[in-house]
Amino acid sequence: MRRVVPLLILSLLATRGGPAMAEERGAGQTACWFENGAVVAPAAIGGIAGDYVIDLSAPHTLLHVDVAQGAGFTDTALTLPVRVAGRKVDAAPIAVQNLDYRAVGFSTPIMGVIGADILGRYGLALDFSPCRLRLERPGRVRGGWKGGLPVTIVGGVPTVLAAASNGLHGISGPFALDTASAGGVRARGAADGPRQKPVGTLSGLSLNGALRQDLPAVVAGDLPAGVVGAIGVRVLAGYRLRLDPTALRLWLTPIPAGR
């Protein structure tokens, strides 16, 4: 018997603001990869280079406490430069946390999480096959494209309207873009809950004019207040994703089934 996920648990926490950015000319890009249900890319925080989870649904950029202490940092709130995909933030607020729960199942150590406070300041292009992350000055990512989905920034993260149902109850509203969860949809759960193992199935998700059925669902991690849920990699990987924070638009271009 299919286990349903209670949609009533999709409630949430508040967030804070973002950093001052140092713009660089042109576009920056880097190869990324899928691991453990997450998009991972090389980056550096305060000179600490390594593998970082790329998470558009995380309001804040995070550094693993063990990594921070190993580099000589003792505070839990830091201001450090961040480099990712050829872009640099000269002084970004960094939260130092124990990220052991987010590092489970990865083949290499995870240094931290690059969140929406960094990613949301650029035009973002994410290709899933092959995986490539591109960051441009806002307004340039879409080129001459028209249309797209309206984007609303809620609690510091970009969201789009979607609707989900577990067969008994339905819920609709702003959903974050979770590029770090193995499931198709993530509901709010324990702050230190794993995102790698779906624990149930949603009967349906309506997004971008398409209905997807029997999606694996993850119940883990906090979401900003006002965010209904998060759309995971199981769904997003079916598209080429383009996000323009200036125009507040998201373009989801379906990837041909053969790829």
C-alpha positions as CSV (number, residue, x, y, z in Angstrom):
1,M,0.0,0.0,0.0
2,R,1.3,3.4,-0.9
3,R,2.2,5.5,2.0
4,V,0.8,9.1,1.7
5,V,2.6,12.2,2.9
6,P,0.6,14.5,5.1
7,L,0.4,17.8,3.3
8,L,-0.6,19.6,6.4
9,I,3.0,19.5,7.7
10,L,4.1,22.0,5.0
11,S,4.6,24.9,7.4
12,L,7.6,27.0,7.8
13,L,10.3,29.2,9.3
14,A,11.4,32.8,8.6
15,T,14.7,34.0,7.1
16,R,16.9,37.0,6.9
17,G,18.4,39.2,4.1
18,G,21.3,38.7,1.7
19,P,24.9,39.9,1.1
20,A,26.4,42.7,-0.9
21,M,27.7,41.5,-4.2
22,A,30.9,42.2,-6.1
23,E,30.0,41.9,-9.8
24,E,32.4,40.5,-12.4
25,R,32.2,41.1,-16.1
26,G,30.7,38.5,-18.4
27,A,29.3,35.1,-17.5
28,G,30.7,32.6,-15.1
29,Q,30.2,28.9,-15.3
30,T,31.3,25.6,-13.9
31,A,30.7,21.9,-14.4
32,C,28.5,20.4,-11.7
33,W,27.4,16.9,-11.0
34,F,24.6,14.9,-9.4
35,E,25.3,13.1,-6.2
36,N,23.0,11.7,-3.5
37,G,20.1,13.6,-5.0
38,A,21.8,16.9,-5.0
39,V,23.5,19.3,-7.4
40,V,27.2,19.7,-6.3
41,A,29.8,22.1,-7.7
42,P,33.2,23.3,-6.8
43,A,33.3,26.6,-4.8
44,A,35.2,28.4,-2.1
45,I,34.2,30.2,1.1
46,G,36.8,32.2,2.7
47,G,39.5,30.4,0.8
48,I,38.1,27.0,1.8
49,A,37.8,25.3,-1.6
50,G,36.0,22.0,-2.2
51,D,32.6,20.4,-3.1
52,Y,29.5,22.5,-2.1
53,V,25.9,21.6,-2.4
54,I,24.0,24.0,-4.7
55,D,20.6,24.7,-3.1
56,L,18.2,27.3,-4.4
57,S,15.8,26.4,-1.6
58,A,18.3,27.4,1.2
59,P,18.0,31.0,2.2
60,H,21.5,31.2,3.6
61,T,24.9,30.0,2.6
62,L,26.3,27.5,5.1
63,L,29.8,26.2,6.1
64,H,30.3,23.0,7.9
65,V,31.4,23.6,11.5
66,D,34.2,21.0,11.2
67,V,35.5,22.6,8.1
68,A,35.3,26.1,9.6
69,Q,37.1,25.0,12.8
70,G,39.7,23.3,10.8
71,A,40.4,26.6,9.0
72,G,40.7,28.4,12.3
73,F,37.2,30.0,12.6
74,T,35.5,29.7,15.9
75,D,32.4,31.9,15.5
76,T,29.1,30.6,14.1
77,A,28.4,33.7,12.2
78,L,31.1,34.8,9.7
79,T,31.5,37.3,6.9
80,L,33.7,35.8,4.2
81,P,34.2,36.0,0.4
82,V,32.5,33.4,-1.7
83,R,33.5,32.1,-5.1
84,V,31.3,29.9,-7.3
85,A,31.0,29.4,-11.1
86,G,33.5,32.2,-11.8
87,R,31.7,34.7,-9.7
88,K,32.8,36.4,-6.4
89,V,31.0,37.8,-3.4
90,D,33.5,40.0,-1.5
91,A,31.7,39.8,1.8
92,A,28.8,37.4,2.4
93,P,27.3,36.4,5.8
94,I,28.0,32.7,6.4
95,A,26.2,30.6,8.9
96,V,28.4,27.9,10.5
97,Q,26.5,24.7,11.3
98,N,26.9,21.0,11.8
99,L,26.1,19.7,8.4
100,D,26.7,16.0,9.1
101,Y,23.1,15.3,8.3
102,R,23.4,16.9,4.8
103,A,26.7,15.1,4.1
104,V,25.4,11.5,4.5
105,G,25.8,9.4,1.4
106,F,28.3,11.7,-0.5
107,S,31.4,10.1,-1.7
108,T,33.6,13.1,-1.0
109,P,33.4,15.6,1.9
110,I,30.8,18.3,1.6
111,M,32.3,21.7,2.7
112,G,29.0,23.5,2.9
113,V,25.9,24.8,1.0
114,I,25.7,27.6,-1.5
115,G,22.3,29.1,-1.0
116,A,19.9,31.5,-2.6
117,D,21.5,34.5,-0.9
118,I,24.4,34.0,-3.4
119,L,22.7,32.3,-6.3
120,G,19.7,34.6,-6.4
121,R,21.8,37.7,-7.1
122,Y,22.6,36.4,-10.6
123,G,20.8,35.2,-13.6
124,L,21.1,31.5,-13.2
125,A,21.2,28.8,-15.8
126,L,21.3,25.1,-14.8
127,D,21.6,22.3,-17.2
128,F,21.1,18.9,-15.8
129,S,22.3,16.7,-18.7
130,P,25.2,17.2,-18.7
131,C,25.3,19.2,-15.5
132,R,26.5,22.8,-15.8
133,L,25.9,25.8,-13.7
134,R,26.1,29.3,-15.3
135,L,25.8,32.6,-13.5
136,E,25.2,35.8,-15.4
137,R,24.4,39.4,-14.7
138,P,20.7,39.7,-14.0
139,G,18.7,40.4,-17.2
140,R,21.0,38.4,-19.5
141,V,20.1,34.8,-18.8
142,R,16.9,34.8,-20.8
143,G,18.3,36.4,-24.0
144,G,15.3,37.0,-26.3
145,W,13.0,34.5,-24.5
146,K,9.4,35.4,-23.8
147,G,6.9,33.9,-21.3
148,G,8.2,31.9,-18.4
149,L,6.7,31.4,-15.0
150,P,6.3,34.3,-12.6
151,V,8.7,34.1,-9.7
152,T,8.1,35.4,-6.2
153,I,10.8,35.8,-3.6
154,V,9.5,34.4,-0.3
155,G,11.7,34.4,2.7
156,G,14.8,34.9,0.6
157,V,14.2,32.1,-1.9
158,P,12.7,32.1,-5.4
159,T,9.3,30.3,-5.6
160,V,6.8,29.5,-8.3
161,L,3.1,28.6,-8.0
162,A,2.4,24.8,-7.9
163,A,-0.2,22.5,-6.4
164,A,0.2,19.1,-4.8
165,S,-2.1,16.4,-3.6
166,N,-1.6,13.2,-1.5
167,G,-5.0,11.8,-2.7
168,L,-6.8,13.0,0.4
169,H,-5.8,16.6,0.7
170,G,-4.5,19.2,-1.7
171,I,-2.4,22.3,-1.2
172,S,-1.3,25.1,-3.6
173,G,0.9,28.1,-3.3
174,P,4.6,29.1,-3.6
175,F,7.0,26.2,-4.0
176,A,10.8,26.7,-3.7
177,L,13.2,25.1,-6.2
178,D,15.1,22.5,-4.2
179,T,18.2,21.5,-6.1
180,A,19.4,19.4,-3.2
181,S,16.7,16.8,-2.6
182,A,16.4,13.3,-4.1
183,G,12.6,13.4,-4.2
184,G,10.1,15.1,-6.5
185,V,8.7,17.2,-3.7
186,R,9.9,18.1,-0.3
187,A,7.7,19.0,2.7
188,R,9.0,20.7,5.9
189,G,10.4,18.2,8.4
190,A,13.0,17.9,11.0
191,A,15.8,20.5,10.5
192,D,18.4,17.8,10.5
193,G,16.3,15.3,8.5
194,P,18.0,13.6,5.5
195,R,16.9,14.7,2.0
196,Q,18.4,11.6,0.3
197,K,15.7,9.1,1.1
198,P,12.1,9.7,0.1
199,V,9.6,8.5,2.7
200,G,6.3,8.5,0.9
201,T,4.5,9.2,-2.4
202,L,2.5,12.1,-3.5
203,S,-0.4,11.3,-5.9
204,G,0.1,14.4,-8.0
205,L,2.0,17.6,-8.6
206,S,0.8,20.3,-11.0
207,L,3.7,22.6,-12.3
208,N,4.1,24.6,-15.5
209,G,0.9,23.2,-17.0
210,A,1.9,19.6,-16.5
211,L,0.6,17.0,-14.0
212,R,3.1,14.5,-12.5
213,Q,1.7,11.5,-10.6
214,D,3.1,9.2,-7.9
215,L,6.1,11.3,-7.1
216,P,8.5,10.3,-4.3
217,A,8.4,12.8,-1.4
218,V,11.0,13.9,1.1
219,V,10.0,15.2,4.5
220,A,13.0,17.0,5.9
221,G,14.5,20.4,6.5
222,D,13.1,23.8,7.3
223,L,11.5,26.1,4.7
224,P,11.0,29.9,5.0
225,A,7.7,31.1,6.3
226,G,5.1,31.4,3.5
227,V,6.7,28.7,1.4
228,V,4.3,25.7,0.9
229,G,6.9,23.1,-0.1
230,A,9.8,22.6,-2.5
231,I,10.1,21.0,-5.9
232,G,13.0,18.5,-5.9
233,V,15.6,17.3,-8.4
234,R,13.4,14.4,-9.5
235,V,11.2,16.9,-11.2
236,L,13.6,19.7,-12.0
237,A,16.1,17.4,-13.8
238,G,13.5,17.0,-16.5
239,Y,14.1,20.6,-17.6
240,R,16.7,23.1,-18.6
241,L,16.3,25.7,-15.9
242,R,16.7,29.5,-16.4
243,L,16.1,31.9,-13.6
244,D,16.1,35.7,-14.0
245,P,15.9,37.5,-10.6
246,T,15.5,40.9,-12.2
247,A,12.6,40.0,-14.4
248,L,11.3,37.6,-11.7
249,R,10.8,34.8,-14.3
250,L,11.6,31.2,-14.5
251,W,11.9,29.3,-17.8
252,L,11.6,25.5,-17.6
253,T,12.5,23.9,-21.0
254,P,11.7,20.2,-21.1
255,I,14.6,17.9,-21.9
256,P,13.8,15.4,-24.7
257,A,12.9,12.0,-23.3
258,G,15.9,10.3,-25.0
259,R,18.3,12.4,-22.8
